[in-house]
Amino acid sequence: MDRSKDLFLFRLNRLAATAGRPLIRLCEGQFGITRREWRLIVILAQDGPQLSTGLANRASIEPARTSRAITALVEKGLATRVPRSSDRRFVEVVLTNEGRKVYESLYPDVEAINRALLSGLSESEREQLAKTFRTLEDAAMRLPESMPNLPKTNRRRMHL
């Protein structure tokens, strides 16, 4: 018996993977960027320049992966690193004009994918879904506090 089909996180991950396929094709096929890079572009376009740590937090991406994605964006000419004028020890990530063009070209397609995904829901169902997501996001933010004895992550360790 496959009990995983009843696990909320399993179903949510499967939904994200399935619904995200058109986005992956657009990002990679049309613009040569990853979904992770796209996420950073969106944040930079909507919120302006960010420190790497702030960008990682805002995107919910591990700092090391964020750093690699930023490096890729810089190499592609979509972002640049600029030292803060007030304190040159801090470097902000800034979207370039080319990065803004990618955002402006891709964002309408992403909105269309979202509309298509939600098209089977009524307006009240979409409002309830938004409310439910806010509740789940709040609960997810509190989750680590309620589970203080979780082991540290270690992908290299194999334990059976």
Backbone as ProteinMPNN parsed JSONL, in Angstrom:
{"seq_chain_A": "MDRSKDLFLFRLNRLAATAGRPLIRLCEGQFGITRREWRLIVILAQDGPQLSTGLANRASIEPARTSRAITALVEKGLATRVPRSSDRRFVEVVLTNEGRKVYESLYPDVEAINRALLSGLSESEREQLAKTFRTLEDAAMRLPESMPNLPKTNRRRMHL", "coords_chain_A": {"N_chain_A": [[0.836, -1.174, 0.0], [0.617, 2.171, -0.916], [1.347, 4.642, 1.046], [2.406, 7.131, 0.828], [1.026, 8.767, -0.903], [-0.859, 10.052, 0.594], [0.462, 11.875, 2.159], [0.849, 15.225, 2.922], [3.079, 16.955, 2.296], [4.393, 15.412, 0.383], [2.458, 15.326, -1.653], [2.261, 18.076, -2.195], [4.839, 18.64, -3.119], [4.864, 17.021, -5.408], [2.82, 18.277, -6.875], [4.013, 20.811, -7.27], [6.222, 20.039, -8.799], [5.005, 18.942, -11.09], [3.319, 21.054, -12.021], [5.268, 22.921, -12.411], [6.684, 22.24, -14.682], [6.124, 23.528, -17.258], [7.198, 26.06, -16.673], [9.905, 25.464, -16.248], [10.594, 24.677, -18.836], [10.212, 27.087, -20.215], [12.048, 28.784, -18.853], [14.575, 27.444, -19.149], [14.59, 26.673, -21.886], [13.956, 28.984, -23.382], [15.333, 31.122, -22.205], [17.678, 30.198, -21.039], [18.123, 29.896, -18.3], [17.944, 28.692, -14.904], [15.253, 27.454, -12.806], [15.75, 28.242, -10.2], [17.485, 30.416, -10.601], [15.661, 32.068, -11.906], [13.887, 32.564, -9.803], [15.478, 34.211, -8.181], [15.851, 36.357, -9.921], [13.223, 37.353, -10.066], [12.836, 38.266, -7.422], [14.854, 40.234, -7.232], [13.992, 41.962, -9.25], [11.517, 42.798, -8.282], [11.967, 43.658, -5.635], [14.327, 45.058, -5.593], [17.912, 45.8, -5.237], [19.811, 43.414, -3.324], [21.46, 42.007, -0.474], [23.418, 39.033, -0.532], [22.778, 37.189, 1.534], [20.273, 38.102, 2.39], [18.848, 37.738, 0.05], [18.976, 34.96, -0.179], [17.467, 34.228, 2.087], [14.978, 35.425, 1.461], [14.309, 34.038, -0.856], [14.171, 31.493, 0.09], [16.277, 29.659, -0.207], [19.179, 27.703, 0.253], [22.144, 29.278, 1.478], [24.641, 28.61, 0.136], [23.777, 27.501, -2.296], [22.395, 29.686, -3.247], [24.504, 31.471, -3.624], [25.886, 30.171, -5.713], [23.923, 30.342, -7.709], [23.739, 33.119, -7.991], [26.312, 33.665, -8.943], [26.115, 32.368, -11.419], [24.128, 33.973, -12.627], [25.505, 36.4, -12.766], [27.608, 35.659, -14.485], [26.127, 35.233, -16.784], [25.401, 37.754, -17.383], [23.123, 38.838, -16.291], [22.881, 39.809, -13.772], [24.68, 41.752, -11.356], [27.382, 42.275, -9.046], [27.61, 44.658, -6.566], [29.531, 46.7, -4.519], [28.404, 48.11, -1.447], [28.001, 51.574, -1.078], [28.103, 52.789, 1.4], [29.353, 50.95, 3.043], [31.817, 49.113, 2.064], [32.378, 46.477, 2.538], [30.117, 45.029, 2.307], [28.309, 43.505, -0.243], [26.027, 44.082, -2.743], [23.565, 42.403, -4.698], [22.575, 43.127, -7.894], [20.152, 43.565, -10.374], [20.795, 43.51, -13.833], [20.278, 45.51, -16.844], [19.782, 43.683, -18.853], [18.978, 41.484, -17.32], [16.605, 42.541, -16.269], [15.141, 42.7, -18.634], [14.788, 39.977, -19.185], [13.153, 39.309, -17.009], [10.887, 40.959, -17.561], [10.078, 39.855, -19.97], [9.529, 37.17, -19.358], [7.826, 37.119, -17.117], [4.998, 37.674, -17.731], [4.295, 35.239, -18.979], [4.645, 33.454, -16.888], [2.686, 34.364, -15.149], [0.475, 33.642, -16.719], [0.687, 30.844, -16.651], [0.157, 30.438, -13.936], [-2.49, 31.435, -13.816], [-3.767, 29.553, -15.485], [-3.362, 27.224, -13.998], [-4.911, 27.747, -11.74], [-7.392, 28.034, -12.825], [-9.516, 26.246, -12.638], [-10.687, 26.75, -10.235], [-13.111, 28.492, -8.296], [-13.689, 32.029, -7.627], [-14.056, 32.377, -4.848], [-12.935, 30.007, -3.927], [-10.273, 30.378, -4.721], [-9.617, 32.548, -3.072], [-9.904, 31.311, -0.571], [-7.905, 29.387, -0.823], [-5.63, 31.047, -0.923], [-5.736, 32.114, 1.66], [-5.443, 29.76, 3.141], [-2.859, 29.015, 2.326], [-1.355, 31.115, 3.463], [-1.747, 30.529, 6.175], [-0.534, 27.981, 6.304], [2.091, 28.67, 5.567], [2.821, 30.291, 7.726], [2.7, 28.363, 9.776], [4.704, 26.658, 8.87], [6.944, 28.263, 9.205], [7.137, 28.293, 11.949], [7.627, 25.67, 12.53], [10.369, 24.561, 12.794], [11.023, 25.437, 15.415], [9.343, 23.926, 16.967], [10.431, 21.468, 16.78], [13.057, 20.918, 18.042], [15.049, 18.967, 18.305], [15.874, 17.873, 15.918], [18.161, 16.25, 13.71], [21.247, 17.608, 12.357], [21.566, 18.553, 8.922], [23.035, 16.285, 6.621], [24.141, 15.279, 3.841], [26.06, 13.591, 2.936], [26.375, 11.483, 4.594], [25.565, 8.167, 5.023], [23.07, 6.367, 6.401], [21.607, 3.543, 7.565]], "CA_chain_A": [[0.0, 0.0, 0.0], [1.397, 3.406, -1.029], [0.822, 5.643, 1.975], [2.978, 8.446, 0.534], [0.055, 9.591, -1.629], [-1.648, 10.788, 1.567], [1.295, 12.845, 2.86], [0.659, 16.552, 2.35], [4.311, 17.464, 1.686], [4.625, 14.621, -0.825], [1.512, 15.803, -2.67], [2.624, 19.447, -2.535], [6.038, 18.543, -3.947], [4.452, 16.463, -6.706], [2.089, 19.346, -7.565], [4.983, 21.82, -7.694], [7.035, 19.463, -9.874], [4.168, 18.802, -12.283], [2.892, 22.375, -12.493], [6.448, 23.701, -12.746], [7.324, 21.806, -15.934], [6.12, 24.585, -18.282], [8.124, 27.114, -16.259], [11.258, 24.976, -16.522], [10.807, 24.724, -20.283], [10.372, 28.497, -20.582], [13.3, 29.296, -18.298], [15.745, 26.815, -19.75], [14.524, 26.647, -23.343], [13.891, 30.305, -24.001], [16.234, 32.108, -21.61], [18.914, 29.581, -20.573], [18.271, 30.061, -16.851], [17.28, 27.679, -14.095], [14.14, 27.95, -11.98], [16.347, 28.921, -9.043], [17.927, 31.718, -11.09], [14.446, 32.836, -12.145], [13.384, 33.018, -8.502], [16.306, 35.341, -7.763], [15.534, 37.471, -10.821], [11.937, 37.916, -9.638], [13.039, 39.012, -6.172], [15.638, 41.426, -7.537], [13.165, 42.866, -10.055], [10.403, 43.334, -7.498], [12.395, 44.242, -4.36], [15.538, 45.839, -5.752], [19.182, 45.18, -4.834], [19.786, 42.626, -2.087], [22.646, 41.276, -0.048], [23.272, 37.614, -0.82], [22.085, 36.511, 2.637], [18.868, 38.504, 2.332], [18.293, 37.092, -1.134], [18.805, 33.546, 0.182], [16.321, 34.134, 2.999], [13.745, 35.795, 0.749], [14.025, 32.99, -1.839], [14.149, 30.195, 0.775], [17.303, 28.821, -0.827], [20.381, 27.631, 1.078], [23.132, 30.299, 1.069], [25.62, 28.121, -0.845], [23.084, 27.388, -3.588], [22.121, 31.059, -3.678], [25.764, 32.005, -4.113], [26.136, 29.575, -7.035], [22.95, 30.904, -8.65], [24.15, 34.509, -8.228], [27.488, 33.592, -9.82], [25.62, 32.04, -12.761], [23.454, 35.165, -13.156], [26.556, 37.376, -13.088], [28.296, 35.157, -15.679], [25.201, 35.385, -17.917], [25.158, 39.173, -17.59], [21.776, 39.176, -15.833], [23.015, 40.476, -12.473], [26.03, 42.187, -11.036], [27.649, 42.487, -7.618], [28.034, 46.042, -6.368], [29.792, 47.02, -3.109], [27.613, 49.213, -0.895], [28.812, 52.793, -0.938], [28.235, 53.098, 2.822], [30.248, 49.976, 3.666], [32.262, 48.311, 0.926], [32.464, 45.054, 2.907], [28.86, 44.414, 1.918], [28.11, 43.532, -1.691], [24.637, 43.859, -3.125], [23.295, 41.811, -6.0], [21.727, 44.064, -8.627], [19.726, 43.092, -11.689], [21.249, 44.342, -14.951], [19.221, 45.8, -17.818], [19.47, 42.411, -19.527], [18.194, 40.709, -16.356], [15.262, 43.136, -16.228], [14.462, 42.297, -19.876], [14.356, 38.586, -18.994], [12.008, 39.382, -16.089], [9.726, 41.538, -18.248], [9.648, 38.919, -21.02], [9.076, 35.89, -18.816], [6.806, 37.244, -16.07], [3.629, 37.461, -18.222], [4.08, 33.807, -19.216], [4.515, 32.821, -15.574], [1.329, 34.717, -14.703], [-0.466, 32.826, -17.494], [0.753, 29.485, -16.095], [-0.568, 30.485, -12.667], [-3.931, 31.55, -14.112], [-4.226, 28.257, -16.012], [-3.368, 26.268, -12.885], [-6.01, 28.075, -10.826], [-8.621, 28.29, -13.59], [-10.588, 25.343, -12.221], [-11.208, 27.171, -8.936], [-13.932, 29.699, -8.279], [-13.053, 33.152, -6.928], [-14.042, 32.113, -3.403], [-11.967, 28.934, -3.688], [-8.935, 30.985, -4.819], [-9.422, 33.327, -1.844], [-9.687, 30.356, 0.517], [-6.583, 28.796, -1.033], [-4.641, 32.052, -0.505], [-5.785, 32.158, 3.127], [-4.871, 28.498, 3.608], [-1.414, 29.079, 2.12], [-0.771, 31.997, 4.488], [-1.76, 29.77, 7.424], [0.488, 26.94, 6.198], [3.407, 29.31, 5.578], [3.076, 30.675, 9.12], [2.983, 27.131, 10.518], [6.014, 26.158, 8.419], [7.984, 29.101, 9.82], [7.232, 27.91, 13.367], [7.91, 24.241, 12.632], [11.678, 24.222, 13.392], [10.994, 25.692, 16.861], [8.604, 22.853, 17.635], [11.184, 20.227, 16.61], [14.443, 21.335, 18.286], [15.996, 17.849, 18.356], [16.159, 17.325, 14.594], [19.606, 16.203, 13.431], [21.762, 18.515, 11.333], [21.572, 17.931, 7.603], [24.307, 15.712, 6.218], [23.826, 14.47, 2.658], [27.164, 12.665, 2.642], [26.327, 10.372, 5.532], [24.582, 7.139, 4.705], [22.711, 5.666, 7.622], [20.481, 2.622, 7.323]], "C_chain_A": [[0.89, 1.25, 0.0], [0.784, 4.487, -0.156], [1.347, 7.036, 1.656], [1.983, 9.356, -0.177], [-0.818, 10.414, -0.683], [-0.843, 11.849, 2.318], [1.203, 14.204, 2.164], [1.919, 17.057, 1.648], [4.654, 16.702, 0.408], [3.738, 15.134, -1.952], [1.857, 17.218, -3.131], [3.854, 19.46, -3.441], [5.702, 18.019, -5.339], [3.703, 17.513, -7.529], [3.062, 20.389, -8.104], [5.822, 21.296, -8.871], [6.234, 19.39, -11.177], [3.792, 20.155, -12.868], [4.079, 23.228, -12.928], [7.106, 23.329, -14.061], [7.267, 22.87, -17.037], [7.089, 25.724, -17.943], [9.567, 26.702, -16.55], [11.558, 25.074, -18.013], [10.999, 26.155, -20.762], [11.724, 29.028, -20.124], [14.507, 28.75, -19.044], [15.745, 26.921, -21.271], [14.577, 28.006, -23.992], [14.961, 31.264, -23.487], [17.544, 31.527, -21.075], [19.193, 29.798, -19.097], [17.541, 28.935, -16.139], [16.098, 28.305, -13.36], [14.665, 28.718, -10.774], [16.835, 30.314, -9.447], [16.731, 32.626, -11.354], [13.889, 33.388, -10.831], [14.172, 34.23, -8.006], [16.04, 36.571, -8.627], [14.235, 38.146, -10.391], [12.117, 38.78, -8.391], [13.798, 40.305, -6.441], [14.816, 42.445, -8.334], [12.093, 43.538, -9.205], [10.85, 44.075, -6.247], [13.653, 45.093, -4.467], [16.764, 45.101, -5.244], [19.097, 44.52, -3.461], [21.183, 42.134, -1.754], [22.378, 39.801, -0.312], [22.491, 36.883, 0.269], [20.601, 36.848, 2.647], [18.16, 37.844, 1.167], [18.037, 35.615, -0.854], [17.593, 33.368, 1.085], [15.01, 34.382, 2.272], [13.33, 34.691, -0.221], [13.871, 31.612, -1.211], [15.073, 29.191, 0.088], [18.525, 28.845, 0.09], [21.414, 28.637, 0.57], [24.134, 29.824, 0.018], [24.99, 28.0, -2.232], [22.747, 28.77, -4.146], [23.372, 31.675, -4.28], [26.089, 31.47, -5.505], [25.19, 30.15, -8.086], [23.299, 32.36, -8.981], [25.343, 34.542, -9.181], [27.061, 33.293, -11.25], [24.929, 33.245, -13.398], [24.465, 36.229, -13.568], [27.277, 36.95, -14.372], [27.443, 35.31, -16.931], [24.878, 36.848, -18.202], [23.785, 39.641, -17.131], [21.772, 39.891, -14.49], [24.462, 40.892, -12.309], [26.152, 42.331, -9.527], [28.229, 43.885, -7.458], [28.295, 46.278, -4.885], [28.913, 48.19, -2.66], [28.511, 50.427, -0.708], [29.043, 53.131, 0.532], [29.189, 52.157, 3.554], [30.652, 48.963, 2.603], [32.47, 46.835, 1.261], [31.213, 44.305, 2.478], [28.636, 44.605, 0.426], [26.654, 43.199, -1.992], [24.571, 43.221, -4.51], [22.263, 42.703, -6.674], [21.397, 43.463, -9.986], [20.253, 44.051, -12.761], [20.054, 44.651, -15.858], [18.799, 44.531, -18.547], [18.646, 41.503, -18.61], [16.776, 41.218, -16.251], [14.469, 42.76, -17.477], [13.96, 40.86, -19.773], [13.115, 38.566, -18.105], [10.759, 39.858, -16.832], [9.203, 40.636, -19.359], [8.984, 37.675, -20.453], [7.896, 36.019, -17.857], [5.372, 37.077, -16.594], [3.311, 35.989, -18.499], [3.897, 33.055, -17.906], [3.134, 33.134, -14.987], [0.286, 33.867, -15.424], [-0.482, 31.383, -16.994], [-0.024, 29.437, -14.78], [-2.073, 30.583, -12.885], [-4.493, 30.213, -14.595], [-4.329, 27.23, -14.888], [-4.576, 26.491, -11.975], [-7.353, 28.221, -11.521], [-9.788, 27.389, -13.193], [-11.211, 25.712, -10.885], [-12.079, 28.42, -9.092], [-13.172, 30.81, -7.547], [-12.985, 32.891, -5.43], [-13.069, 30.992, -3.06], [-10.534, 29.466, -3.774], [-8.628, 31.813, -3.573], [-9.151, 32.408, -0.661], [-8.316, 29.7, 0.401], [-5.489, 29.766, -0.587], [-4.584, 32.135, 1.013], [-5.141, 30.902, 3.715], [-3.349, 28.507, 3.453], [-0.744, 29.98, 3.149], [-0.693, 31.262, 5.826], [-0.67, 28.702, 7.419], [1.897, 27.533, 6.22], [3.777, 29.747, 6.992], [3.449, 29.453, 9.959], [4.354, 26.579, 10.148], [7.15, 26.967, 9.035], [8.186, 28.727, 11.292], [7.689, 26.464, 13.558], [9.28, 23.922, 13.23], [11.72, 24.431, 14.909], [10.32, 24.546, 17.608], [9.325, 21.515, 17.546], [12.674, 20.497, 16.834], [15.468, 20.208, 18.231], [16.263, 17.204, 17.0], [17.669, 17.294, 14.368], [19.979, 17.253, 12.386], [21.714, 17.789, 9.991], [22.973, 17.449, 7.275], [24.033, 14.767, 5.061], [24.903, 13.45, 2.329], [27.102, 11.414, 3.509], [25.215, 9.414, 5.135], [24.303, 6.371, 5.968], [21.479, 4.815, 7.348], [19.923, 2.13, 8.625]], "O_chain_A": [[1.803, 1.369, 0.817], [-0.166, 5.161, -0.552], [0.806, 8.025, 2.151], [2.076, 10.579, -0.071], [-1.453, 11.376, -1.115], [-1.427, 12.649, 3.049], [1.45, 14.314, 0.963], [1.839, 17.538, 0.518], [5.154, 17.294, -0.549], [4.205, 15.35, -3.071], [1.758, 17.526, -4.319], [3.902, 20.208, -4.417], [6.211, 18.532, -6.336], [3.921, 17.63, -8.735], [2.954, 20.805, -9.258], [6.095, 22.03, -9.82], [6.742, 19.741, -12.241], [3.93, 20.377, -14.071], [3.919, 24.155, -13.722], [8.004, 24.037, -14.517], [8.279, 23.099, -17.699], [7.726, 26.284, -18.835], [10.357, 27.506, -17.043], [12.642, 25.503, -18.408], [11.846, 26.417, -21.615], [12.456, 29.643, -20.899], [15.356, 29.509, -19.512], [16.773, 27.223, -21.877], [15.185, 28.164, -25.051], [15.444, 32.116, -24.232], [18.435, 32.285, -20.693], [20.349, 29.876, -18.681], [16.641, 28.307, -16.696], [15.962, 29.527, -13.301], [14.086, 29.728, -10.375], [16.623, 31.282, -8.716], [16.781, 33.82, -11.059], [13.47, 34.544, -10.763], [13.588, 35.172, -7.469], [16.006, 37.693, -8.123], [14.155, 39.374, -10.356], [11.604, 39.897, -8.324], [13.423, 41.36, -5.93], [14.934, 43.65, -8.114], [11.798, 44.718, -9.393], [10.188, 45.026, -5.83], [14.007, 45.785, -3.512], [16.685, 43.931, -4.867], [18.408, 45.001, -2.562], [21.991, 41.876, -2.647], [21.225, 39.371, -0.314], [21.637, 36.051, -0.035], [19.765, 35.977, 2.886], [17.004, 37.437, 1.284], [17.001, 35.078, -1.245], [16.785, 32.464, 0.875], [14.045, 33.639, 2.447], [12.138, 34.433, -0.394], [13.485, 30.661, -1.891], [14.703, 28.044, -0.163], [18.868, 29.892, 0.64], [21.546, 28.828, -0.639], [24.444, 30.573, -0.908], [25.613, 28.361, -3.231], [22.803, 28.996, -5.354], [23.311, 32.325, -5.324], [26.517, 32.225, -6.378], [25.598, 30.415, -9.216], [23.166, 32.781, -10.13], [25.38, 35.346, -10.112], [27.581, 33.892, -12.192], [25.125, 33.512, -14.584], [24.3, 36.882, -14.598], [27.53, 37.78, -15.246], [27.976, 35.497, -18.024], [24.16, 37.15, -19.155], [23.327, 40.712, -17.529], [20.776, 40.507, -14.112], [25.347, 40.438, -13.035], [25.156, 42.489, -8.821], [29.203, 44.251, -8.116], [27.396, 46.086, -4.066], [28.708, 49.144, -3.41], [29.642, 50.311, -0.236], [30.077, 53.705, 0.875], [29.769, 52.531, 4.574], [29.885, 48.053, 2.288], [32.713, 46.027, 0.364], [31.242, 43.086, 2.305], [28.754, 45.711, -0.1], [26.126, 42.177, -1.554], [25.415, 43.472, -5.371], [21.213, 42.999, -6.104], [22.269, 42.916, -10.661], [20.163, 45.269, -12.605], [18.96, 44.121, -15.663], [17.618, 44.324, -18.825], [17.722, 40.831, -19.069], [15.837, 40.427, -16.154], [13.263, 42.527, -17.398], [12.852, 40.551, -20.211], [12.139, 37.883, -18.414], [9.701, 39.234, -16.743], [8.009, 40.652, -19.658], [7.996, 37.185, -20.999], [7.054, 35.123, -17.791], [4.584, 36.388, -15.947], [2.185, 35.545, -18.277], [3.091, 32.128, -17.822], [2.495, 32.264, -14.397], [-0.682, 33.421, -14.808], [-1.544, 30.765, -16.92], [-0.779, 28.495, -14.54], [-2.846, 29.896, -12.218], [-5.567, 29.794, -14.164], [-5.283, 26.453, -14.84], [-5.188, 25.534, -11.5], [-8.355, 28.505, -10.866], [-10.943, 27.758, -13.403], [-12.16, 25.063, -10.443], [-11.802, 29.286, -9.922], [-12.14, 30.559, -6.925], [-11.958, 33.157, -4.806], [-12.441, 31.027, -2.002], [-9.674, 29.056, -2.995], [-7.504, 31.784, -3.071], [-8.275, 32.686, 0.157], [-7.642, 29.482, 1.408], [-4.525, 29.355, 0.058], [-3.5, 32.217, 1.59], [-4.381, 30.984, 4.679], [-2.631, 28.058, 4.347], [0.326, 29.644, 3.657], [0.311, 31.36, 6.531], [0.04, 28.534, 8.411], [2.799, 26.957, 6.828], [4.924, 29.589, 7.409], [4.39, 29.498, 10.752], [5.084, 26.09, 11.011], [8.204, 26.415, 9.353], [9.296, 28.837, 11.813], [8.099, 26.088, 14.656], [9.353, 23.07, 14.116], [12.389, 23.676, 15.613], [10.682, 24.236, 18.743], [8.895, 20.536, 18.156], [13.473, 20.325, 15.913], [16.663, 20.483, 18.118], [16.819, 16.107, 16.935], [18.378, 18.209, 14.788], [19.129, 17.723, 11.629], [21.81, 16.563, 9.934], [23.965, 18.101, 7.599], [23.728, 13.592, 5.27], [24.678, 12.544, 1.528], [27.716, 10.398, 3.182], [24.069, 9.816, 4.937], [25.213, 5.78, 6.55], [20.435, 5.328, 6.945], [18.973, 1.347, 8.633]]}, "name": "protein", "num_of_chains": 1, "seq": "MDRSKDLFLFRLNRLAATAGRPLIRLCEGQFGITRREWRLIVILAQDGPQLSTGLANRASIEPARTSRAITALVEKGLATRVPRSSDRRFVEVVLTNEGRKVYESLYPDVEAINRALLSGLSESEREQLAKTFRTLEDAAMRLPESMPNLPKTNRRRMHL"}
